[in-house]
Amino acid sequence: MAGQRVRRVAAPLRTQVLEALRQDVLAAEFEPGERLVEARLCARYEVSRTVVREVLRQLESEGLVTTVPNRGPVVTELTAADAEALFEVRGALEGLAGALFAERATAEQRERMGKVIRRYARTHRKAELAERLAMKDEFYDILIAGAANPVIDSTLRGIHARVQMLRGLSLRARGRGPETVRELTAIHEAAAVTADAAAARAACEEHVRNAAATALRELAAQHPGPHVG
């Protein structure tokens, strides 16, 4: 299994390995529940055990890695119930963030939101999953900053870290790309152009609701069985 080769450039080595392993997890190079063996990771990324351990601790804090007794670190495996709970809270918070953005965002933040959504619309069909996730992260950075609420900032970022793998499932789903463009465009129109707080809240909630339905469907396809939640 070939991973991303870590380039020894200006960025700290730990940061490079963290980004490489994070992207490999999100791209399903490692399966949910798979053990992350230190020796194999050292060989894969050509770094020391110290660096690997630091990276694994960081990814555990983000919710992408779970330490299991007698097994060690494994890729986090979310159940349908876990996913539903996360999306419920995410929808409520993103709806509030959208409403606050409409009321509080600066002209620069409104312009930046439009730019990233237009870039996503132009490139999402050909972009790699990592690129699409990066653009979505940029969109959320702008949305959260424009909401100007530190509690939403810290809480929503923590939730986003835990749903990253589910976001990858949603973005990879057939037909989801054009739907995402439509939904993000609606958020931008309401939150940044017309500054309609109620419409912005509704658009954000719809986006999360549709993303949740797609991710849960993909999750069920990976793990057939009785519905949980």
Secondary structure as the mmCIF struct_conf table of DSSP 4:
data_model
#
loop_
_struct_conf.conf_type_id
_struct_conf.id
_struct_conf.beg_label_comp_id
_struct_conf.beg_label_asym_id
_struct_conf.beg_label_seq_id
_struct_conf.end_label_comp_id
_struct_conf.end_label_asym_id
_struct_conf.end_label_seq_id
HELX_LH_PP_P HELX_LH_PP_P1 GLN A 4 ARG A 7
BEND BEND1 VAL A 9 ALA A 11
HELX_RH_AL_P HELX_RH_AL_P1 LEU A 13 LEU A 26
TURN_TY1_P TURN_TY1_P1 ALA A 27 ALA A 28
BEND BEND2 GLU A 29 PHE A 30
TURN_TY1_P TURN_TY1_P2 PRO A 32 GLY A 33
STRN STRN1 ARG A 35 ARG A 35
HELX_RH_AL_P HELX_RH_AL_P2 GLU A 38 TYR A 45
TURN_TY1_P TURN_TY1_P3 GLU A 46 GLU A 46
HELX_RH_AL_P HELX_RH_AL_P3 ARG A 49 GLU A 62
TURN_TY1_P TURN_TY1_P4 GLY A 63 GLY A 63
BEND BEND3 LEU A 64 LEU A 64
STRN STRN2 VAL A 65 VAL A 68
TURN_TY1_P TURN_TY1_P5 PRO A 69 ARG A 71
STRN STRN3 GLY A 72 VAL A 75
HELX_RH_AL_P HELX_RH_AL_P4 ALA A 80 ARG A 104
HELX_RH_AL_P HELX_RH_AL_P5 ALA A 107 THR A 123
TURN_TY1_P TURN_TY1_P6 HIS A 124 LYS A 126
BEND BEND4 ALA A 127 ALA A 127
HELX_RH_AL_P HELX_RH_AL_P6 LEU A 129 ALA A 147
TURN_TY1_P TURN_TY1_P7 ALA A 148 ALA A 148
HELX_RH_AL_P HELX_RH_AL_P7 PRO A 150 ARG A 162
TURN_TY1_P TURN_TY1_P8 VAL A 163 VAL A 163
HELX_RH_AL_P HELX_RH_AL_P8 GLN A 164 ARG A 172
BEND BEND5 ALA A 173 ALA A 173
TURN_TY1_P TURN_TY1_P9 ARG A 174 GLY A 175
HELX_RH_AL_P HELX_RH_AL_P9 ARG A 176 HIS A 188
HELX_RH_PI_P HELX_RH_PI_P1 GLU A 189 VAL A 193
BEND BEND6 THR A 194 THR A 194
HELX_RH_AL_P HELX_RH_AL_P10 ALA A 197 GLN A 222
BEND BEND7 HIS A 223 HIS A 223
BEND BEND8 GLY A 225 PRO A 226
#
